[in-house]
Amino acid sequence: MNAPDRYERFVVPEGVKKVSYERDTKIINAASFTIEREDHTIGNILRMQLHRDPNVLFAGYKLPHPLQYKILVRIHTTSQSSPTQAYNQSINDLDKELDCLKSAFEAEVARFTSDY
C-alpha cells in the first residue's frame, strides 16, 4: 500500500524543527511559519486567535498536500508589531485559554462525580 504509516502524522522526525520561520522578502512585516505534524485543528484555532490581535492585518493557513503533515501559517502585521511577536502572543493566549477551559471542565467533572 502507498499510504504512509499512521505514526508519521504525529511524530516529528529527528532533525526537523516543530516550527520554522521564513520572512517574506516582498512584503514588510510578513512571514510564513511552517508547523510540522499539525492539521486543520491547530491551523484554524491559531488563525482565529491571530485575527483577535488588532496589529494583525492578515492571518491564514493552508495544508500544502493531504499526505504532507504540516501547515503553513502566513501572518502580515502592522508596523507596531512583528509576525513573530503576533505568533508568540497568540500561542500564549491560546495556552491560557485552554488552561482555563481545562480547569472549568475538571471542576464540572468533580462536581458531577460528587453528586453520584
N, C-alpha and C positions, 0 to 999 in steps of 0.2 A: 504494500500500500504506500502511496506517496505522501500521506499525511505525516506531519512531524509528531514526535512524541508529545503527550499531554503536558509533561513537566516543563517543556520548553516555553509554555505560556507564562510561567511564573518564576522560574529560576533564572536569575541574571548570570550569564556565563562569566567565568573568571576573566579579568582584564577589561571588562566592559563596565563603564560607569552607568549608574542608575539614571542620572540626569546629566545631559550635556547641553552646553550653551553655545550658540552661534550668533554673533552680532550681524545685523543687516548692514551691508555696506551702502545701500542705496537710500535708505530712509533713516533719518536721525531718530534716536530713541526707539528703535525697533529691534527685536531679536526673536530667535526661534529657540525653543527648548525641546530637546528630544528626551522623552521619558520611556525608558525600556521596560518591557513586560507589564504594560498597562493597557487599558482599553477605554471604551466609551464611558464607563462608570466614572473613572477619575477625570477623564478629559472634560466631561460635561460639568462636573462639580467644580473643577478648577476654573473653567471658563466662566461659570456663573459667579463665582467668588471674585474673579478679576473684574467683572462688569460692575461690581459694587464699589470699586475704587474710583473716585472721581478723576484721578490722574491717568486712568487707562482710557485711551482713545479707541483701541481695538483689541479684542482678545478672541481667538478662535483656535480650534484644534482640528486635526484630521488623523485618520489612520491611513498610512500610505498604501497598505495592502492587507487583506484579511489574514494572510499567512505570515505577515511580519508583526510581531508582538511588540509594537511600540506606537506611541502617539507623538505627533508634532504639535506643540503649542506655540502659537505666534502671538506676540504682545507688542503693542505700539503705545507709548506713553507720552504725556506732555513733557515739557522741559523741566518741570518741577520734580520729576521722578525718573527713574530708570527702569527698564524692563526687569532687571534683576531684583530691584527693590520691590516692585509690584508683585513679582512671583513669590519672593520670600514672605512678604506681608500676607499674601493670600494663603500660602501654606500654613503660616502661623495662625491666622484667623480660623481656617478650617480645623486645625488641630484643637483650638479652644472650643469651637462649636461642637465638634464630635465628642470631646470630653464631657461637655455639658449634656449632650444627648445620652451618652453612656451612663452618666450619673442619674439622670432622670429615669432611664429605663431600669437601672438596678434598684432604684428606690421603689418604683412601681412593682417590680418583681418581688421585692422583700415585703411590701405591703400586701400584695396578693397572696403570697405563701403564708403570711402570718394569719390571714383571715381563714385559711383552711387547714 
